[in-house]
Amino acid sequence: MSNAILSEKKDACVKWIRSFFKNNGPDCNAIVGISGGKDSSVAAALCVEALGKDRVIGVLMPSGVQPDIDAAYMLVKHLGIRHYEINIGDTVEALKKAASDAMDGELSLQSTTNIPPRVRMTTLYAVSQSHNGRVVNTCNLSEDWVGYSTRYGDAAGDFSPLGGFTVAEVKEIGRMLRLPDELVDKVPIDGLCGKTDEDNLGFTYAVLDRYIRTGEIEDKATKELIDNKHRANLFKLRYMDCFDPGLEVRA
């Protein structure tokens, strides 16, 4: 996609955010979880352009010690937005212990991994309901495509400005919004084992983005891996499957 077309899409996204709030809370604030990475940075910046900085609230949610929290503070200072730091570390550890104790230690690695993002989303909604807010989903198309998100964790929210943009496109929009290069190009780390997103996925975002937009990919094994992840995680993109009893609903 050319920069000219992407610039048009960026402007259209800003108008879409304004329209969302006009229809779903004209006086509401955008509540954004701020990690200091490209997605939360670009999502917050788009909301500032759409609504003004006084209607955007950033929420920093370290779990204990977050070594790169300076990047999150760089973002809120750059945008000049109101922000809160709420440390979820004690809550996460207490929930892990309670669940593990109740199940005689049978708390899976996947459960342990997904507790923090779900606690973060609970925190965002607590802030949102206290500040007349709407929670921003900060996931991008590339992550959603292969299910690299936690359902009802970072995959939740009230509206998704970046869900139609690939990683490469999000980065370019960040440059258009004049965000600091340190935030746009910050290598995403899972925050658990120190691995990058690409290490965990088994392929690069560049390969994934190209495949999403063009269908082109050279390595058959990587194609199969991406396709399998996409099929297995399609359910995350739906609200939930609901049985239809075929009964009439009053209009």
Backbone as CSV, one residue per row, in Angstrom:
resi,resn,N_x,N_y,N_z,CA_x,CA_y,CA_z,C_x,C_y,C_z
1,MET,0.839,-1.190,0.000,0.000,0.000,0.000,0.882,1.250,0.000
2,SER,0.601,2.181,-0.907,1.397,3.400,-0.977,1.143,4.278,0.237
3,ASN,2.111,5.166,0.508,1.958,6.070,1.643,0.765,7.004,1.460
4,ALA,0.488,7.388,0.217,-0.639,8.281,-0.043,-1.959,7.606,0.316
5,ILE,-2.095,6.342,-0.083,-3.322,5.602,0.237,-3.422,5.366,1.731
6,LEU,-2.285,5.000,2.357,-2.297,4.747,3.796,-2.637,6.023,4.566
7,SER,-2.175,7.167,4.082,-2.504,8.436,4.720,-4.006,8.691,4.652
8,GLU,-4.611,8.354,3.524,-6.067,8.486,3.390,-6.785,7.566,4.366
9,LYS,-6.252,6.337,4.524,-6.864,5.373,5.448,-6.717,5.846,6.889
10,LYS,-5.589,6.466,7.194,-5.372,7.011,8.544,-6.391,8.092,8.845
11,ASP,-6.595,8.993,7.874,-7.577,10.071,8.056,-8.988,9.509,8.186
12,ALA,-9.266,8.461,7.415,-10.586,7.825,7.486,-10.794,7.178,8.848
13,CYS,-9.727,6.621,9.412,-9.809,6.000,10.735,-10.109,7.052,11.795
14,VAL,-9.487,8.208,11.686,-9.757,9.299,12.628,-11.225,9.702,12.565
15,LYS,-11.761,9.823,11.362,-13.184,10.163,11.199,-14.070,9.058,11.769
16,TRP,-13.633,7.803,11.588,-14.399,6.663,12.107,-14.454,6.694,13.635
17,ILE,-13.335,7.038,14.266,-13.315,7.143,15.730,-14.295,8.221,16.184
18,ARG,-14.287,9.361,15.503,-15.233,10.425,15.854,-16.670,9.954,15.706
19,SER,-16.931,9.223,14.631,-18.282,8.709,14.389,-18.685,7.707,15.454
20,PHE,-17.733,6.839,15.854,-18.022,5.864,16.907,-18.468,6.567,18.179
21,PHE,-17.733,7.596,18.572,-18.078,8.292,19.809,-19.364,9.100,19.657
22,LYS,-19.609,9.652,18.487,-20.862,10.370,18.263,-22.055,9.449,18.479
23,ASN,-21.904,8.195,18.053,-23.000,7.231,18.135,-23.014,6.430,19.429
24,ASN,-21.884,6.387,20.123,-21.772,5.507,21.291,-21.246,6.211,22.533
25,GLY,-21.450,7.510,22.610,-21.011,8.261,23.785,-20.371,9.574,23.403
26,PRO,-21.174,10.552,22.987,-20.635,11.843,22.525,-19.739,12.542,23.543
27,ASP,-19.974,12.295,24.817,-19.181,12.970,25.850,-18.176,12.032,26.522
28,CYS,-18.013,10.836,25.961,-17.144,9.826,26.594,-15.674,10.057,26.271
29,ASN,-14.837,9.442,27.085,-13.384,9.486,26.899,-12.881,8.167,26.335
30,ALA,-11.784,8.229,25.601,-11.113,7.014,25.120,-10.130,6.553,26.187
31,ILE,-10.254,5.289,26.619,-9.385,4.716,27.648,-8.427,3.739,26.982
32,VAL,-7.132,4.022,27.067,-6.129,3.235,26.345,-5.117,2.635,27.315
33,GLY,-4.934,1.324,27.241,-3.864,0.690,27.988,-2.540,0.994,27.304
34,ILE,-1.619,1.613,28.020,-0.359,2.075,27.433,0.791,1.157,27.838
35,SER,1.358,0.462,26.854,2.511,-0.399,27.121,3.821,0.266,26.719
36,GLY,3.727,1.249,25.821,4.937,1.867,25.282,5.330,1.271,23.960
37,GLY,4.550,0.293,23.468,4.797,-0.301,22.165,4.064,0.454,21.072
38,LYS,4.267,0.012,19.833,3.716,0.728,18.678,2.198,0.754,18.674
39,ASP,1.552,-0.359,19.043,0.100,-0.437,18.919,-0.611,0.514,19.876
40,SER,-0.261,0.463,21.148,-0.913,1.367,22.101,-0.552,2.815,21.807
41,SER,0.668,3.043,21.326,1.093,4.401,21.002,0.291,4.965,19.839
42,VAL,0.157,4.178,18.773,-0.568,4.642,17.584,-2.058,4.768,17.883
43,ALA,-2.621,3.801,18.613,-4.043,3.874,18.959,-4.329,5.128,19.781
44,ALA,-3.478,5.417,20.754,-3.668,6.605,21.587,-3.539,7.879,20.752
45,ALA,-2.555,7.910,19.860,-2.338,9.096,19.029,-3.507,9.327,18.076
46,LEU,-4.069,8.269,17.526,-5.243,8.404,16.664,-6.429,8.976,17.445
47,CYS,-6.593,8.513,18.672,-7.691,9.008,19.502,-7.492,10.476,19.860
48,VAL,-6.246,10.867,20.106,-5.962,12.273,20.391,-6.301,13.133,19.177
49,GLU,-5.930,12.649,17.986,-6.240,13.413,16.767,-7.747,13.494,16.552
50,ALA,-8.453,12.432,16.897,-9.895,12.388,16.670,-10.679,13.177,17.708
51,LEU,-10.261,13.092,18.969,-11.074,13.610,20.068,-10.452,14.782,20.815
52,GLY,-9.140,14.953,20.662,-8.415,15.934,21.463,-7.813,15.272,22.680
53,LYS,-6.694,15.802,23.155,-5.958,15.137,24.234,-6.729,15.101,25.551
54,ASP,-7.668,16.025,25.749,-8.406,16.059,27.014,-9.412,14.920,27.140
55,ARG,-9.684,14.211,26.033,-10.646,13.108,26.077,-9.977,11.744,25.901
56,VAL,-8.677,11.702,26.105,-7.933,10.439,26.024,-7.214,10.216,27.345
57,ILE,-7.424,9.046,27.931,-6.799,8.704,29.211,-5.955,7.452,29.031
58,GLY,-4.688,7.549,29.365,-3.792,6.401,29.282,-3.704,5.691,30.618
59,VAL,-3.637,4.360,30.562,-3.520,3.563,31.780,-2.291,2.671,31.659
60,LEU,-1.306,2.902,32.510,-0.094,2.098,32.542,-0.293,1.002,33.572
61,MET,-0.045,-0.252,33.191,-0.359,-1.368,34.079,0.800,-2.356,34.200
62,PRO,1.877,-1.945,34.845,2.973,-2.891,35.069,2.520,-4.017,35.997
63,SER,3.099,-5.183,35.806,2.838,-6.302,36.710,4.107,-6.510,37.521
64,GLY,4.186,-5.813,38.663,5.436,-5.791,39.413,6.364,-4.767,38.786
65,VAL,7.579,-5.172,38.470,8.558,-4.276,37.851,8.485,-4.429,36.336
66,GLN,8.315,-3.318,35.621,8.317,-3.328,34.164,9.546,-2.560,33.691
67,PRO,10.567,-3.266,33.200,11.830,-2.605,32.848,11.694,-1.511,31.789
68,ASP,10.713,-1.648,30.893,10.597,-0.681,29.798,9.457,0.313,30.003
69,ILE,9.059,0.535,31.253,7.929,1.436,31.507,8.250,2.873,31.106
70,ASP,9.534,3.210,30.981,9.904,4.550,30.531,9.317,4.856,29.160
71,ALA,9.170,3.816,28.327,8.599,4.024,26.998,7.132,4.439,27.102
72,ALA,6.411,3.849,28.045,5.009,4.221,28.253,4.905,5.676,28.718
73,TYR,5.792,6.056,29.629,5.779,7.449,30.101,6.197,8.414,28.990
74,MET,7.089,7.966,28.117,7.466,8.796,26.973,6.244,9.107,26.107
75,LEU,5.395,8.093,25.929,4.221,8.250,25.074,3.207,9.222,25.682
76,VAL,2.859,9.027,26.953,1.849,9.908,27.559,2.364,11.348,27.654
77,LYS,3.656,11.516,27.863,4.230,12.860,27.901,4.213,13.478,26.514
78,HIS,4.554,12.686,25.501,4.572,13.175,24.117,3.181,13.644,23.683
79,LEU,2.153,12.870,24.054,0.784,13.211,23.659,0.137,14.227,24.600
80,GLY,0.687,14.351,25.796,0.139,15.285,26.769,-1.202,14.841,27.326
81,ILE,-1.372,13.529,27.484,-2.664,13.009,27.943,-2.639,12.685,29.443
82,ARG,-3.809,12.757,30.045,-3.965,12.333,31.435,-3.661,10.837,31.519
83,HIS,-3.070,10.416,32.625,-2.719,8.999,32.724,-2.683,8.548,34.181
84,TYR,-2.813,7.241,34.346,-2.729,6.614,35.660,-1.808,5.398,35.565
85,GLU,-1.010,5.193,36.594,-0.233,3.949,36.691,-0.870,3.084,37.772
86,ILE,-1.317,1.899,37.381,-1.951,0.964,38.306,-1.186,-0.350,38.225
87,ASN,-0.469,-0.678,39.277,0.341,-1.891,39.273,-0.546,-3.101,39.591
88,ILE,-0.581,-4.056,38.653,-1.456,-5.220,38.815,-0.720,-6.426,39.399
89,GLY,0.549,-6.245,39.766,1.375,-7.367,40.197,0.805,-8.169,41.357
90,ASP,0.386,-7.496,42.415,-0.146,-8.204,43.585,-1.425,-8.962,43.241
91,THR,-2.279,-8.332,42.432,-3.539,-8.975,42.045,-3.269,-10.229,41.216
92,VAL,-2.357,-10.118,40.266,-2.012,-11.268,39.419,-1.477,-12.417,40.262
93,GLU,-0.552,-12.120,41.161,0.043,-13.177,41.977,-0.985,-13.801,42.923
94,ALA,-1.867,-12.961,43.475,-2.899,-13.481,44.372,-3.859,-14.407,43.625
95,LEU,-4.226,-14.037,42.408,-5.138,-14.863,41.617,-4.470,-16.168,41.203
96,LYS,-3.215,-16.102,40.801,-2.477,-17.325,40.445,-2.432,-18.284,41.632
97,LYS,-2.123,-17.750,42.802,-2.015,-18.592,43.998,-3.366,-19.193,44.362
98,ALA,-4.419,-18.370,44.344,-5.742,-18.861,44.712,-6.196,-19.965,43.753
99,ALA,-5.975,-19.748,42.462,-6.380,-20.744,41.463,-5.551,-22.015,41.589
100,SER,-4.246,-21.851,41.775,-3.364,-23.007,41.913,-3.696,-23.817,43.159
101,ASP,-3.932,-23.113,44.271,-4.272,-23.808,45.520,-5.583,-24.573,45.380
102,ALA,-6.561,-23.951,44.723,-7.866,-24.595,44.569,-7.788,-25.838,43.693
103,MET,-6.846,-25.843,42.744,-6.717,-26.967,41.810,-5.520,-27.852,42.137
104,ASP,-5.064,-27.772,43.390,-3.926,-28.594,43.832,-2.715,-28.435,42.927
105,GLY,-2.458,-27.203,42.546,-1.260,-26.909,41.763,-1.404,-27.109,40.276
106,GLU,-2.592,-27.478,39.806,-2.788,-27.761,38.386,-3.169,-26.500,37.610
107,LEU,-2.359,-25.477,37.705,-2.551,-24.259,36.931,-1.600,-24.307,35.740
108,SER,-2.158,-24.389,34.545,-1.341,-24.594,33.353,-0.517,-23.362,33.012
109,LEU,0.517,-23.557,32.199,1.354,-22.450,31.736,0.521,-21.460,30.929
110,GLN,-0.400,-21.980,30.123,-1.250,-21.096,29.331,-2.138,-20.231,30.237
111,SER,-2.657,-20.838,31.303,-3.465,-20.075,32.254,-2.633,-18.978,32.912
112,THR,-1.442,-19.334,33.322,-0.542,-18.372,33.962,-0.210,-17.222,33.013
113,THR,-0.005,-17.551,31.736,0.340,-16.553,30.738,-0.801,-15.575,30.481
114,ASN,-2.027,-16.080,30.517,-3.178,-15.258,30.134,-3.831,-14.493,31.288
115,ILE,-3.455,-14.795,32.520,-4.038,-14.056,33.653,-3.687,-12.564,33.601
116,PRO,-2.421,-12.175,33.408,-2.106,-10.737,33.414,-2.885,-9.914,32.389
117,PRO,-2.986,-10.324,31.101,-3.763,-9.493,30.174,-5.241,-9.405,30.530
118,ARG,-5.780,-10.454,31.153,-7.189,-10.385,31.554,-7.368,-9.476,32.773
119,VAL,-6.399,-9.464,33.660,-6.457,-8.531,34.792,-6.299,-7.094,34.278
120,ARG,-5.446,-6.913,33.275,-5.288,-5.578,32.701,-6.601,-5.083,32.099
121,MET,-7.315,-5.967,31.396,-8.579,-5.538,30.799,-9.612,-5.211,31.884
122,THR,-9.622,-5.984,32.973,-10.492,-5.656,34.105,-10.155,-4.265,34.642
123,THR,-8.865,-3.971,34.715,-8.413,-2.670,35.195,-8.855,-1.553,34.260
124,LEU,-8.725,-1.779,32.968,-9.142,-0.760,31.996,-10.627,-0.448,32.116
125,TYR,-11.432,-1.491,32.319,-12.869,-1.248,32.446,-13.209,-0.574,33.776
126,ALA,-12.416,-0.821,34.796,-12.624,-0.118,36.065,-12.375,1.378,35.879
127,VAL,-11.304,1.709,35.169,-11.012,3.111,34.881,-12.088,3.696,33.970
128,SER,-12.481,2.922,32.962,-13.484,3.394,32.004,-14.811,3.734,32.677
129,GLN,-15.268,2.847,33.548,-16.553,3.082,34.201,-16.480,4.192,35.242
130,SER,-15.271,4.537,35.661,-15.099,5.626,36.617,-14.879,6.971,35.925
131,HIS,-14.600,6.927,34.616,-14.287,8.159,33.879,-15.087,8.279,32.587
132,ASN,-16.312,7.739,32.584,-17.194,7.909,31.434,-16.478,7.528,30.139
133,GLY,-15.947,6.310,30.129,-15.063,5.948,29.042,-15.546,4.861,28.103
134,ARG,-14.789,4.710,27.028,-14.906,3.609,26.087,-13.503,3.036,25.907
135,VAL,-13.355,1.730,26.086,-12.036,1.104,26.083,-11.564,0.830,24.647
136,VAL,-10.336,1.229,24.377,-9.737,1.037,23.062,-9.101,-0.354,22.964
137,ASN,-9.486,-1.123,21.967,-8.773,-2.357,21.649,-7.571,-1.961,20.796
138,THR,-6.380,-2.408,21.168,-5.163,-1.974,20.467,-4.548,-3.062,19.598
139,CYS,-5.260,-4.167,19.378,-4.718,-5.244,18.533,-4.699,-4.814,17.066
140,ASN,-3.742,-5.342,16.322,-3.672,-5.062,14.889,-4.075,-6.299,14.075
141,LEU,-4.227,-6.125,12.776,-4.681,-7.201,11.898,-3.734,-8.395,11.920
142,SER,-2.438,-8.137,11.926,-1.460,-9.226,11.881,-1.584,-10.130,13.100
143,GLU,-1.690,-9.517,14.281,-1.848,-10.295,15.514,-3.179,-11.051,15.504
144,ASP,-4.235,-10.354,15.117,-5.552,-10.995,15.083,-5.577,-12.168,14.104
145,TRP,-4.853,-12.037,13.003,-4.872,-13.054,11.947,-4.409,-14.414,12.461
146,VAL,-3.419,-14.390,13.349,-2.857,-15.650,13.851,-3.197,-15.876,15.330
147,GLY,-4.137,-15.100,15.845,-4.596,-15.319,17.214,-3.595,-14.954,18.282
148,TYR,-2.698,-13.989,17.984,-1.682,-13.620,18.970,-2.244,-12.561,19.924
149,SER,-3.211,-12.995,20.705,-3.870,-12.126,21.671,-4.590,-13.017,22.671
150,THR,-5.016,-12.429,23.762,-5.733,-13.175,24.795,-7.209,-12.805,24.754
151,ARG,-8.059,-13.794,24.539,-9.493,-13.518,24.489,-9.962,-12.964,25.842
152,TYR,-10.716,-11.877,25.786,-11.177,-11.152,26.966,-10.011,-10.543,27.754
153,GLY,-8.840,-10.526,27.114,-7.701,-9.791,27.644,-7.433,-8.646,26.681
154,ASP,-6.252,-8.624,26.044,-5.970,-7.547,25.097,-6.839,-7.615,23.851
155,ALA,-7.523,-8.735,23.615,-8.410,-8.856,22.457,-9.768,-8.214,22.702
156,ALA,-10.031,-7.757,23.923,-11.316,-7.137,24.244,-11.255,-5.633,24.004
157,GLY,-12.379,-4.960,24.264,-12.451,-3.517,24.087,-13.795,-3.128,23.515
158,ASP,-14.023,-1.827,23.388,-15.284,-1.308,22.862,-15.192,-0.915,21.395
159,PHE,-13.990,-0.580,20.933,-13.799,-0.269,19.517,-12.338,-0.518,19.154
160,SER,-12.101,-0.835,17.874,-10.776,-1.264,17.435,-10.299,-0.435,16.248
161,PRO,-9.507,0.602,16.477,-9.022,1.424,15.364,-7.950,0.765,14.508
162,LEU,-7.223,-0.210,15.065,-6.088,-0.797,14.344,-6.371,-2.192,13.788
163,GLY,-7.582,-2.719,14.038,-7.872,-4.102,13.657,-7.815,-4.385,12.167
164,GLY,-7.813,-3.346,11.327,-7.725,-3.546,9.887,-6.371,-3.228,9.303
165,PHE,-5.379,-2.933,10.158,-4.049,-2.566,9.692,-3.007,-3.615,10.105
166,THR,-2.084,-3.930,9.197,-0.989,-4.838,9.515,0.052,-4.122,10.374
167,VAL,0.996,-4.894,10.893,2.078,-4.324,11.708,2.833,-3.243,10.945
168,ALA,3.195,-3.537,9.679,3.939,-2.563,8.883,3.136,-1.283,8.694
169,GLU,1.835,-1.420,8.495,0.976,-0.254,8.299,0.817,0.550,9.589
170,VAL,0.708,-0.140,10.712,0.623,0.551,12.003,1.886,1.386,12.232
171,LYS,3.042,0.805,11.931,4.301,1.542,12.105,4.332,2.790,11.232
172,GLU,3.899,2.654,9.990,3.926,3.797,9.080,2.942,4.876,9.534
173,ILE,1.786,4.465,10.027,0.834,5.444,10.568,1.447,6.167,11.765
174,GLY,2.196,5.428,12.583,2.890,6.054,13.716,3.845,7.137,13.266
175,ARG,4.537,6.915,12.154,5.438,7.942,11.633,4.641,9.144,11.117
176,MET,3.499,8.849,10.468,2.646,9.944,9.978,2.138,10.808,11.139
177,LEU,1.918,10.165,12.276,1.443,10.875,13.458,2.586,11.510,14.247
178,ARG,3.801,11.360,13.733,5.009,11.956,14.307,5.287,11.460,15.721
179,LEU,5.078,10.187,15.911,5.440,9.576,17.182,6.947,9.348,17.219
180,PRO,7.556,9.323,18.402,8.994,9.058,18.502,9.359,7.707,17.889
181,ASP,10.475,7.673,17.171,10.920,6.433,16.533,11.101,5.310,17.543
182,GLU,11.512,5.657,18.774,11.735,4.642,19.797,10.459,3.852,20.102
183,LEU,9.313,4.496,19.957,8.040,3.831,20.225,7.560,3.054,19.006
184,VAL,7.683,3.664,17.836,7.207,3.025,16.603,7.999,1.756,16.300
185,ASP,9.308,1.812,16.518,10.188,0.694,16.138,10.556,-0.210,17.309
186,LYS,9.952,0.027,18.465,10.248,-0.791,19.645,9.909,-2.261,19.369
187,VAL,10.876,-3.145,19.583,10.663,-4.568,19.347,9.722,-5.121,20.406
188,PRO,8.579,-5.694,19.987,7.620,-6.209,20.978,8.134,-7.454,21.687
189,ILE,8.094,-7.419,23.020,8.516,-8.527,23.863,7.300,-9.035,24.621
190,ASP,7.224,-10.350,24.843,6.031,-10.907,25.497,5.920,-10.539,26.973
191,GLY,7.004,-10.046,27.564,6.960,-9.624,28.959,6.997,-10.771,29.948
192,LEU,7.159,-11.990,29.474,7.149,-13.163,30.350,8.485,-13.881,30.322
193,CYS,8.861,-14.362,29.143,10.112,-15.118,29.050,11.199,-14.334,28.326
194,GLY,10.903,-13.087,27.954,11.904,-12.264,27.293,12.006,-12.490,25.800
195,LYS,11.170,-13.356,25.238,11.189,-13.599,23.800,10.416,-12.510,23.064
196,THR,10.806,-12.277,21.810,10.053,-11.342,20.989,8.792,-12.031,20.476
197,ASP,7.844,-11.213,19.986,6.629,-11.770,19.383,6.987,-12.720,18.251
198,GLU,7.941,-12.309,17.435,8.309,-13.112,16.261,8.962,-14.427,16.672
199,ASP,9.715,-14.419,17.773,10.275,-15.668,18.296,9.157,-16.628,18.674
200,ASN,8.143,-16.103,19.339,7.028,-16.942,19.784,6.194,-17.446,18.615
201,LEU,6.019,-16.613,17.617,5.180,-16.993,16.479,5.876,-17.991,15.557
202,GLY,7.171,-17.838,15.384,7.904,-18.725,14.482,8.055,-18.172,13.081
203,PHE,7.712,-16.905,12.883,7.886,-16.228,11.592,7.878,-14.727,11.850
204,THR,8.324,-13.965,10.860,8.405,-12.516,11.036,7.090,-11.858,10.627
205,TYR,6.862,-10.664,11.178,5.677,-9.912,10.790,5.764,-9.486,9.322
206,ALA,6.985,-9.267,8.833,7.142,-8.884,7.428,6.594,-9.978,6.512
207,VAL,6.918,-11.224,6.830,6.412,-12.355,6.044,4.899,-12.465,6.190
208,LEU,4.408,-12.334,7.414,2.973,-12.437,7.675,2.202,-11.315,6.983
209,ASP,2.693,-10.079,7.087,2.005,-8.941,6.481,1.898,-9.104,4.973
210,ARG,2.981,-9.537,4.355,2.979,-9.738,2.900,1.974,-10.807,2.508
211,TYR,1.921,-11.880,3.274,0.994,-12.978,2.995,-0.455,-12.513,3.140
212,ILE,-0.722,-11.719,4.172,-2.079,-11.216,4.390,-2.539,-10.333,3.233
213,ARG,-1.663,-9.436,2.780,-2.048,-8.460,1.765,-1.976,-8.988,0.333
214,THR,-1.054,-9.912,0.074,-0.860,-10.350,-1.320,-1.111,-11.839,-1.536
215,GLY,-1.094,-12.624,-0.459,-1.202,-14.071,-0.607,0.099,-14.724,-1.003
216,GLU,1.155,-13.925,-1.088,2.458,-14.441,-1.518,3.299,-14.866,-0.325
217,ILE,3.884,-16.067,-0.440,4.786,-16.575,0.592,5.610,-17.689,-0.028
218,GLU,6.911,-17.688,0.239,7.797,-18.657,-0.402,7.880,-19.990,0.349
219,ASP,7.979,-19.907,1.659,8.222,-21.118,2.446,6.906,-21.841,2.752
220,LYS,6.773,-23.065,2.287,5.525,-23.817,2.453,5.248,-24.140,3.926
221,ALA,6.297,-24.418,4.676,6.119,-24.744,6.090,5.587,-23.532,6.861
222,THR,6.108,-22.344,6.534,5.629,-21.125,7.187,4.189,-20.845,6.797
223,LYS,3.862,-21.055,5.531,2.486,-20.878,5.072,1.531,-21.782,5.851
224,GLU,1.919,-23.032,6.009,1.083,-23.988,6.740,0.930,-23.573,8.199
225,LEU,2.013,-23.082,8.802,1.973,-22.642,10.198,1.016,-21.460,10.349
226,ILE,1.125,-20.495,9.450,0.245,-19.325,9.509,-1.209,-19.726,9.287
227,ASP,-1.446,-20.566,8.288,-2.817,-21.000,7.986,-3.434,-21.757,9.156
228,ASN,-2.642,-22.613,9.785,-3.154,-23.391,10.929,-3.506,-22.471,12.101
229,LYS,-2.635,-21.489,12.378,-2.909,-20.544,13.456,-4.158,-19.725,13.144
230,HIS,-4.305,-19.332,11.895,-5.457,-18.523,11.507,-6.764,-19.299,11.697
231,ARG,-6.775,-20.538,11.219,-7.993,-21.353,11.343,-8.319,-21.640,12.809
232,ALA,-7.293,-21.960,13.577,-7.509,-22.352,14.975,-7.989,-21.200,15.838
233,ASN,-7.722,-19.965,15.399,-8.031,-18.820,16.248,-9.128,-17.910,15.709
234,LEU,-9.834,-18.349,14.679,-10.916,-17.539,14.128,-11.999,-17.245,15.166
235,PHE,-12.191,-18.162,16.103,-13.230,-17.968,17.120,-12.970,-16.721,17.959
236,LYS,-11.700,-16.312,18.070,-11.379,-15.142,18.876,-11.943,-13.860,18.272
237,LEU,-12.198,-13.878,16.980,-12.685,-12.687,16.296,-14.204,-12.571,16.357
238,ARG,-14.858,-13.595,16.891,-16.302,-13.540,17.073,-16.605,-13.201,18.530
239,TYR,-17.789,-12.619,18.753,-18.178,-12.335,20.138,-18.285,-13.645,20.902
240,MET,-19.188,-14.493,20.506,-19.256,-15.865,20.991,-20.308,-16.589,20.159
241,ASP,-20.160,-17.893,20.013,-21.175,-18.683,19.332,-22.409,-18.763,20.221
242,CYS,-23.579,-18.552,19.625,-24.817,-18.511,20.390,-25.868,-19.400,19.732
243,PHE,-26.426,-20.326,20.478,-27.463,-21.214,19.958,-28.701,-20.405,19.565
244,ASP,-29.218,-20.688,18.383,-30.417,-20.018,17.901,-31.597,-20.982,17.995
245,PRO,-32.523,-20.767,18.933,-33.659,-21.675,19.077,-34.747,-21.457,18.035
246,GLY,-34.551,-20.455,17.168,-35.525,-20.194,16.113,-36.801,-19.529,16.587
247,LEU,-36.768,-18.865,17.720,-37.954,-18.214,18.271,-38.008,-16.752,17.796
248,GLU,-39.212,-16.242,17.694,-39.390,-14.863,17.239,-38.868,-13.890,18.286
249,VAL,-38.299,-12.800,17.793,-37.807,-11.726,18.664,-38.600,-10.476,18.354
250,ARG,-39.150,-9.856,19.373,-39.961,-8.655,19.179,-39.093,-7.539,18.599
251,ALA,-39.570,-6.927,17.546,-38.809,-5.858,16.872,-38.775,-4.600,17.729
